Amino acid sequence: MARIAVTGAGMGAMATAARLAVAGHRVTVYERSATYGGAVGRFERDGFSFDTGPGLLHLPAVYRDLFVKTGKRPLEECAELIQVDPAARHLMADGAGVTLPGASRGGVAAVLDRAFGAGSGDRWNAVLGRARDAWDATRRPLLEEPLRPDWRVLGRDPYPALRGSGLLRRRPPTLAEMAGRELGGPLATLLEAMVLGHGADPRTAPAAAAVLAYMEQTFGSWYVRGGLRELATAVYERCRERKVEFCFGAPVREVLEHDGRAAGVLLEDGTRVAADAVVCGADPRGLLVPLLPGARPWPADSVPPRTEALSRSTLFLALRGPRPGDAVHRTVVHSRGTRPVTVLRPDDPATRPDADHEAVTVSAACTVAGTPDAELLAAAERAVPGLRERLLWQEARTPADIAQDTGAVDGAVPPPALAGAGGRMLYPANATALPGLYLAGGWAHPGGGLAHAGMTGALVAGLIVEGAGFRGSR
């Protein structure tokens, strides 16, 4: 039985801790804040409740597998998952609106034909069909196995862009360029918004980013009753069931080294904790590892740490009056010249004091400067008629708040790893240059998002339990 120290109590870190504990190791988690979950937090006021991180889950199979592998009670007995249908309503900049059904290829095509003209659905399905090819080519190396040593082969974009565009003669196209060429008009806007919703910038992301839209449309979007914080609670409780120990208010200053391998952690208060292996579940850009080049845990030939990542600005809105019966869970509001704004209106009694009130979350991807509250509120008004008359109070959450809560540099929110772009959309490998030190969570392979961060648990646990030869579950 090895002693494992885990830094951070985010979703990837806890998924790793649970799997290692089941394998018979003694695991202790050191978290800088007073609670678990990392970015998956909760804000409560006056009987209203809001998720401070992601509001929807994609690829729930990742967490179903975690619960199957770590205990007798399946995920559905620990948290109530609800598939969101319709998947989203889009309000276009010109005032047009389109409501897309959930996880229905034919249904989406029919809606697009009615909204934007005959043939629109076929063009959309053709692009997502090519995205499926990219998904099939990259699913295993990007999700199901540790980052390969020859990771540069993943720098080639697997999306089979149409011939004749001229883009391939210069360079592989970005997602925005591909969408403009193969879809154009409002269909391109829809695709770009779906990619941006996962934190990837369509202007710099490769065409392979279309796999994010394919993943969402194919596997659906899921809400957890009580909010996504309930998923974090379920994972935390599973860790506790497996005898994982948690030390809150215990920031880690650096990783200790002895005889050329990780030997524990040094806490901010000066406490030295011995361990046989260390798992960093936080942003590794702030992780000090003495005796390594640059005092960082990646060798010269590894994937460099990500520097391109958007943050998120959010408004929590407490409204008087009941949620209308025809309201949709998610509305994406498009405006010319600005990034789309997402408005979430869950039909969930746990988020409001009573049936005569409603909790609404408004958010947009942004730079470290943030998005003005007035811009978010104006977009929300388009999605929620009469909003200002119903507004009791609003609470803003900025990139600085995310940085404070999660420790991520500049409050950045990591998107999932993607093939293409010369490898710029990849993340450092889970095994580092220092033996015994591993990276988990959204800042390590295979990147951010609840599903991808959760996958790091299976990868890191596999590397620790089975050794460097581990290549993922078959």
C-alpha positions as MATLAB code, in Angstrom:
seq = 'MARIAVTGAGMGAMATAARLAVAGHRVTVYERSATYGGAVGRFERDGFSFDTGPGLLHLPAVYRDLFVKTGKRPLEECAELIQVDPAARHLMADGAGVTLPGASRGGVAAVLDRAFGAGSGDRWNAVLGRARDAWDATRRPLLEEPLRPDWRVLGRDPYPALRGSGLLRRRPPTLAEMAGRELGGPLATLLEAMVLGHGADPRTAPAAAAVLAYMEQTFGSWYVRGGLRELATAVYERCRERKVEFCFGAPVREVLEHDGRAAGVLLEDGTRVAADAVVCGADPRGLLVPLLPGARPWPADSVPPRTEALSRSTLFLALRGPRPGDAVHRTVVHSRGTRPVTVLRPDDPATRPDADHEAVTVSAACTVAGTPDAELLAAAERAVPGLRERLLWQEARTPADIAQDTGAVDGAVPPPALAGAGGRMLYPANATALPGLYLAGGWAHPGGGLAHAGMTGALVAGLIVEGAGFRGSR';
ca = [
       0.000    0.000    0.000;
       1.558    3.276   -1.128;
       1.041    6.709    0.394;
      -0.370    9.092   -2.215;
      -0.562   12.875   -1.739;
      -3.023   14.674   -4.018;
      -2.885   18.462   -4.362;
      -6.271   20.030   -4.982;
      -9.782   18.649   -4.579;
     -11.115   19.377   -8.060;
     -13.086   16.823  -10.052;
     -10.068   15.248  -11.759;
      -8.135   15.079   -8.507;
     -11.032   13.445   -6.646;
     -11.643   10.985   -9.487;
      -7.976   10.003   -9.238;
      -8.121    9.724   -5.451;
     -11.170    7.441   -5.514;
      -9.632    5.072   -8.054;
      -6.313    4.912   -6.203;
      -8.046    4.233   -2.892;
      -9.965    1.324   -4.432;
      -6.629   -0.056   -5.646;
      -5.513   -0.241   -2.019;
      -3.466    2.930   -1.627;
      -3.656    5.375    1.272;
      -4.681    8.684   -0.268;
      -4.716   12.138    1.295;
      -5.983   15.224   -0.560;
      -4.578   18.679    0.316;
      -6.888   21.494   -0.782;
      -6.078   25.209   -0.531;
      -9.717   26.251   -0.046;
     -12.328   25.252    2.507;
     -14.235   22.854    0.274;
     -14.057   20.307   -2.555;
     -15.019   20.539   -6.213;
     -12.593   23.121   -7.571;
     -14.418   25.030  -10.303;
     -17.630   23.076   -9.605;
     -18.840   25.248   -6.766;
     -22.080   26.758   -5.538;
     -23.266   30.261   -4.676;
     -26.244   30.572   -2.331;
     -28.200   33.593   -1.185;
     -31.749   34.168    0.086;
     -32.848   30.641   -0.793;
     -31.433   30.827   -4.345;
     -28.679   28.471   -5.496;
     -26.366   28.726   -8.525;
     -23.534   26.667   -9.991;
     -20.320   28.708  -10.082;
     -18.774   26.436  -12.721;
     -20.216   24.384  -15.574;
     -23.984   24.140  -15.671;
     -24.236   21.064  -17.914;
     -22.472   17.719  -18.204;
     -21.454   16.062  -21.470;
     -20.280   12.447  -21.768;
     -21.809   11.299  -18.452;
     -20.396    7.838  -19.207;
     -17.094    9.048  -17.734;
     -18.662    9.442  -14.297;
     -20.807    6.351  -14.651;
     -17.594    4.395  -15.182;
     -15.989    6.073  -12.158;
     -18.828    4.983   -9.891;
     -18.938    1.450  -11.318;
     -15.193    1.041  -10.733;
     -15.141    2.505   -7.209;
     -18.177    1.085   -5.406;
     -21.452   -0.791   -5.468;
     -23.803    2.192   -5.852;
     -24.004    3.463   -9.461;
     -23.955    7.146  -10.322;
     -27.725    7.303  -10.771;
     -28.211    6.328   -7.117;
     -25.877    9.094   -5.979;
     -26.983   11.952   -8.248;
     -30.058   12.456  -10.428;
     -29.079   13.084  -14.055;
     -31.625   14.627  -16.413;
     -31.097   14.870  -20.157;
     -31.782   18.400  -21.376;
     -34.327   18.484  -24.212;
     -34.519   20.687  -26.164;
     -30.737   20.968  -26.128;
     -30.733   24.728  -26.648;
     -32.616   27.649  -28.092;
     -30.494   30.024  -30.182;
     -31.503   33.660  -30.575;
     -29.637   35.010  -33.583;
     -28.358   38.561  -33.942;
     -31.029   39.367  -36.559;
     -33.821   38.331  -34.172;
     -34.426   34.889  -35.656;
     -34.705   31.969  -33.268;
     -34.138   28.235  -33.576;
     -34.649   25.534  -30.950;
     -32.531   22.413  -31.379;
     -33.741   19.083  -29.979;
     -31.429   17.016  -27.813;
     -29.381   14.085  -29.165;
     -31.383   13.762  -32.398;
     -29.522   13.983  -35.695;
     -32.698   13.814  -37.779;
     -34.592   16.170  -35.479;
     -31.865   18.806  -35.651;
     -31.721   18.564  -39.445;
     -35.488   19.040  -39.757;
     -35.414   22.090  -37.475;
     -32.556   23.661  -39.435;
     -34.364   23.099  -42.736;
     -37.431   24.890  -41.422;
     -35.442   27.746  -39.916;
     -32.802   28.399  -42.591;
     -34.045   26.746  -45.764;
     -34.066   23.345  -47.435;
     -30.678   21.666  -47.448;
     -29.496   23.329  -44.255;
     -29.919   20.117  -42.294;
     -27.950   18.125  -44.855;
     -25.062   20.602  -44.762;
     -25.053   20.487  -40.965;
     -25.103   16.693  -40.865;
     -22.317   16.508  -43.450;
     -20.052   18.619  -41.243;
     -20.911   16.604  -38.140;
     -20.307   13.439  -40.141;
     -16.791   14.632  -40.879;
     -16.475   15.590  -37.207;
     -17.436   12.019  -36.350;
     -14.504   10.802  -38.467;
     -12.205   13.096  -36.474;
     -13.761   11.810  -33.230;
     -13.199    8.190  -34.241;
      -9.575    8.955  -35.126;
      -8.742   10.762  -31.908;
     -11.065    9.422  -29.209;
      -8.615    6.846  -27.897;
      -5.358    8.885  -27.949;
      -7.106   11.985  -26.585;
      -9.465   10.452  -24.028;
      -8.724    6.843  -23.226;
      -4.939    6.490  -23.018;
      -1.991    8.465  -21.638;
      -0.460   11.001  -23.980;
       1.754    9.167  -26.422;
       5.506    9.953  -26.470;
       5.209   10.873  -30.155;
       2.515   13.412  -29.293;
       3.476   15.601  -32.257;
       1.528   13.301  -34.572;
      -1.578   14.652  -32.848;
      -0.619   18.094  -34.116;
      -2.009   17.141  -37.505;
      -5.684   18.048  -37.859;
      -7.786   14.886  -38.387;
     -10.820   16.811  -39.653;
     -11.304   15.902  -43.349;
     -11.905   19.412  -44.679;
     -13.523   19.715  -48.086;
     -11.192   19.909  -51.044;
     -11.149   23.034  -53.138;
     -11.306   25.499  -50.247;
      -7.760   26.735  -50.805;
      -7.174   26.616  -47.061;
      -5.295   23.334  -47.070;
      -2.743   24.700  -49.529;
      -1.750   27.381  -47.031;
      -2.358   25.613  -43.734;
      -5.085   23.568  -42.051;
      -8.172   25.741  -41.496;
      -9.350   27.018  -38.154;
     -12.790   26.024  -36.945;
     -14.136   29.453  -37.891;
     -12.687   29.224  -41.404;
     -14.027   25.710  -41.894;
     -17.480   26.717  -40.624;
     -17.590   29.716  -42.929;
     -16.583   27.615  -45.919;
     -18.692   24.491  -45.315;
     -21.723   26.010  -43.600;
     -21.803   29.787  -43.812;
     -24.397   32.164  -42.390;
     -26.350   31.161  -39.294;
     -25.216   27.518  -39.453;
     -21.603   28.636  -39.057;
     -22.693   30.811  -36.133;
     -24.335   27.823  -34.449;
     -21.261   25.628  -34.840;
     -18.906   28.324  -33.555;
     -21.151   28.915  -30.526;
     -21.172   25.210  -29.630;
     -17.367   25.094  -29.773;
     -17.021   28.315  -27.793;
     -19.373   26.860  -25.183;
     -16.650   24.309  -24.426;
     -14.087   27.076  -23.958;
     -12.315   26.795  -27.332;
     -11.932   29.941  -29.464;
     -13.180   29.169  -33.011;
     -10.739   31.698  -34.484;
      -7.690   29.775  -33.253;
      -9.014   26.251  -32.661;
      -8.462   23.719  -35.466;
     -11.308   22.419  -37.589;
     -11.160   19.277  -35.448;
     -12.877   21.313  -32.718;
     -16.075   20.307  -34.529;
     -15.815   17.082  -32.492;
     -17.106   19.108  -29.518;
     -20.342   19.827  -31.381;
     -20.523   16.191  -32.521;
     -20.020   14.981  -28.952;
     -22.726   17.279  -27.607;
     -25.294   16.430  -30.276;
     -24.585   12.688  -30.182;
     -24.346   12.063  -26.440;
     -26.609   14.865  -25.264;
     -26.398   17.491  -22.550;
     -27.210   16.535  -18.965;
     -28.243   18.470  -15.890;
     -27.845   17.197  -12.334;
     -30.826   17.796  -10.045;
     -29.772   20.384   -7.498;
     -27.048   21.673   -9.840;
     -23.697   20.318  -10.989;
     -22.401   20.877   -7.464;
     -24.355   17.728   -6.553;
     -22.091   15.748   -8.878;
     -19.053   17.104   -7.037;
     -20.670   16.129   -3.745;
     -21.348   12.611   -5.019;
     -17.698   12.188   -6.076;
     -16.488   13.592   -2.745;
     -18.723   11.210   -0.809;
     -17.483    8.297   -2.907;
     -13.929    9.293   -1.979;
     -14.870    9.365    1.692;
     -16.473    5.932    1.381;
     -13.170    4.673    0.013;
     -11.340    6.160    3.061;
      -9.702    9.058    1.199;
      -8.634   11.724    3.707;
      -9.158   15.430    2.978;
      -7.180   18.322    4.464;
      -8.874   21.636    3.648;
      -7.222   25.006    4.078;
      -3.904   23.315    3.313;
      -2.235   24.922    0.268;
       0.769   23.068   -1.138;
       3.886   25.186   -1.667;
       6.014   22.688   -3.559;
       6.706   19.034   -4.291;
       9.454   17.386   -2.272;
      12.143   15.329   -4.010;
      14.412   12.581   -2.678;
      16.769   10.311   -4.604;
      15.464   11.560   -7.934;
      11.736   11.028   -7.380;
       8.754   12.739   -5.772;
       8.810   12.143   -2.020;
       5.935   14.237   -0.690;
       4.724   17.822   -0.454;
       5.618   20.944    1.500;
       2.556   22.799    2.771;
       2.309   26.569    2.982;
       2.586   26.444    6.782;
       5.916   24.618    6.555;
       4.595   21.114    7.216;
       6.451   18.414    5.266;
       4.306   15.441    4.262;
       6.031   12.277    3.080;
       4.479   10.307    0.221;
       5.421    7.572   -2.234;
       3.768    9.450   -5.106;
       2.275   12.905   -5.636;
      -0.663   13.810   -7.888;
      -1.029   17.480   -8.813;
      -4.696   18.175   -9.469;
      -4.352   21.957   -9.748;
      -2.974   24.280  -12.436;
       0.588   22.904  -12.748;
       1.923   26.249  -13.982;
       2.096   27.261  -10.328;
       3.680   24.006   -9.149;
       7.281   24.232   -7.937;
       9.406   21.125   -8.356;
      13.019   21.760   -7.234;
      15.860   20.227   -9.256;
      13.874   20.199  -12.509;
      14.700   22.534  -15.425;
      12.863   25.786  -14.856;
      11.491   24.320  -11.598;
       8.524   22.936  -13.545;
       7.489   19.285  -14.038;
       7.872   18.908  -17.815;
      10.946   17.969  -19.836;
      12.071   19.982  -22.845;
      10.479   17.623  -25.385;
       7.053   17.450  -23.710;
       3.860   19.316  -24.519;
       4.343   22.815  -23.064;
       1.828   24.079  -20.501;
      -1.190   25.753  -22.047;
      -1.098   29.539  -22.186;
      -4.155   30.021  -24.423;
      -7.336   29.696  -22.410;
     -10.374   31.921  -22.061;
     -12.016   32.655  -18.746;
     -15.695   33.168  -17.983;
     -17.869   36.013  -16.714;
     -21.108   35.111  -14.967;
     -24.175   36.822  -13.542;
     -26.467   35.137  -11.042;
     -29.990   36.551  -11.282;
     -32.666   36.135   -8.612;
     -36.102   36.716  -10.138;
     -39.541   37.150   -8.618;
     -42.331   35.281  -10.323;
     -42.545   31.617  -11.392;
     -40.567   30.093  -14.233;
     -42.849   29.973  -17.298;
     -43.864   26.522  -18.432;
     -42.558   27.140  -21.962;
     -39.095   28.264  -20.820;
     -36.149   26.213  -22.104;
     -33.220   25.149  -19.967;
     -30.521   26.734  -22.137;
     -30.715   29.750  -24.428;
     -27.717   31.003  -26.408;
     -27.975   34.687  -27.310;
     -25.969   35.863  -30.338;
     -24.990   39.487  -30.920;
     -22.897   41.040  -33.660;
     -19.317   41.706  -32.643;
     -19.443   39.967  -29.264;
     -19.178   36.400  -28.037;
     -22.483   34.552  -27.504;
     -24.033   34.598  -24.048;
     -25.545   31.478  -22.454;
     -28.644   31.769  -20.255;
     -29.503   28.776  -18.047;
     -33.003   28.452  -16.548;
     -33.198   25.023  -14.879;
     -36.631   23.788  -13.875;
     -35.347   22.742  -10.471;
     -37.010   23.549   -7.124;
     -33.623   23.142   -5.410;
     -32.336   26.325   -7.073;
     -35.030   28.703   -5.769;
     -36.762   29.500   -2.472;
     -40.216   28.526   -3.780;
     -42.322   28.154   -6.930;
     -42.887   31.930   -7.082;
     -39.218   32.649   -7.847;
     -36.667   31.676  -10.469;
     -32.859   31.383  -10.505;
     -31.139   32.281  -13.792;
     -27.437   32.012  -14.627;
     -25.953   34.132  -17.424;
     -22.402   33.538  -18.644;
     -19.992   34.185  -21.495;
     -16.469   33.138  -22.386;
     -14.118   36.093  -22.052;
     -10.540   37.276  -21.674;
      -9.041   38.051  -18.282;
     -10.620   41.515  -18.547;
     -14.077   39.947  -18.248;
     -17.401   40.791  -19.883;
     -19.299   43.870  -18.624;
     -22.303   43.053  -16.443;
     -24.459   45.342  -18.599;
     -23.638   43.274  -21.690;
     -24.578   40.034  -19.950;
     -27.787   41.540  -18.595;
     -28.809   42.909  -21.991;
     -28.386   39.456  -23.524;
     -30.376   37.895  -20.687;
     -33.248   40.306  -21.376;
     -33.578   38.867  -24.867;
     -33.880   35.372  -23.425;
     -36.110   36.241  -20.451;
     -38.896   38.667  -21.376;
     -39.679   41.168  -18.622;
     -36.472   40.334  -16.798;
     -35.783   43.787  -15.346;
     -39.251   44.003  -13.813;
     -38.707   40.606  -12.167;
     -35.123   41.181  -11.001;
     -34.653   41.068   -7.227;
     -30.859   41.146   -7.226;
     -27.845   40.149   -9.261;
     -24.421   38.844   -8.292;
     -21.400   38.942  -10.604;
     -18.587   36.406  -10.834;
     -15.428   37.505  -12.635;
     -12.218   35.849  -13.859;
     -10.568   37.171  -10.687;
     -13.113   35.198   -8.618;
     -12.298   32.043  -10.582;
      -8.589   32.602   -9.967;
      -9.233   33.065   -6.256;
     -11.387   29.948   -5.957;
      -9.422   27.551   -8.155;
      -5.866   28.875   -8.218;
      -5.874   28.895  -12.035;
      -3.624   31.611  -13.463;
      -5.742   34.631  -14.533;
      -8.899   32.640  -13.807;
      -8.442   30.689  -17.026;
     -10.865   27.835  -17.736;
      -9.143   25.027  -19.698;
     -10.956   23.677  -22.782;
     -10.724   20.000  -23.778;
      -7.629   18.783  -25.618;
      -7.916   18.778  -29.401;
      -5.825   17.310  -32.188;
      -4.437   19.695  -34.776;
      -3.025   23.212  -34.511;
       0.484   21.780  -34.353;
      -0.180   20.402  -30.872;
      -1.052   23.772  -29.320;
      -4.371   22.363  -28.085;
      -2.761   19.499  -26.166;
      -1.820   19.407  -22.486;
       1.186   18.123  -20.517;
       1.258   14.350  -20.065;
      -0.057   12.804  -16.845;
       3.393   11.348  -16.051;
       6.040   14.031  -15.563;
       9.813   14.358  -15.769;
      10.066   13.598  -12.054;
       9.307    9.925  -11.290;
       6.441    9.625   -8.842;
       4.865   12.965   -9.824;
       1.673   12.930  -11.890;
      -0.706   15.554  -13.272;
      -4.501   15.259  -13.099;
      -7.438   17.584  -13.689;
      -8.284   20.031  -16.446;
      -4.730   21.347  -16.889;
      -3.320   17.933  -17.781;
      -3.998   15.516  -20.632;
      -6.778   15.276  -21.881;
      -7.756   18.784  -20.789;
     -10.681   20.676  -19.362;
     -14.400   20.142  -19.095;
     -16.052   17.815  -16.604;
     -15.756   14.704  -18.764;
     -12.164   15.251  -19.852;
     -11.001   16.193  -16.353;
     -12.742   13.101  -15.011;
     -10.834   10.951  -17.505;
      -7.551   11.996  -15.910;
      -8.577    9.929  -12.888;
      -8.548    6.713  -14.907;
      -5.285    7.626  -16.662;
      -3.305    8.665  -13.587;
      -4.571    5.758  -11.503;
      -3.650    3.383  -14.315;
      -0.119    4.793  -14.539;
       0.409    4.515  -10.778;
      -1.132    1.072  -10.360;
       0.097   -0.600  -13.566;
       3.220    1.432  -14.284;
       4.556    3.322  -17.287;
       3.357    0.581  -19.668;
      -0.301    1.366  -18.962;
      -2.091    2.250  -22.220;
      -5.652    2.691  -21.050;
      -8.693    0.474  -20.659;
      -9.700   -1.675  -23.598;
];
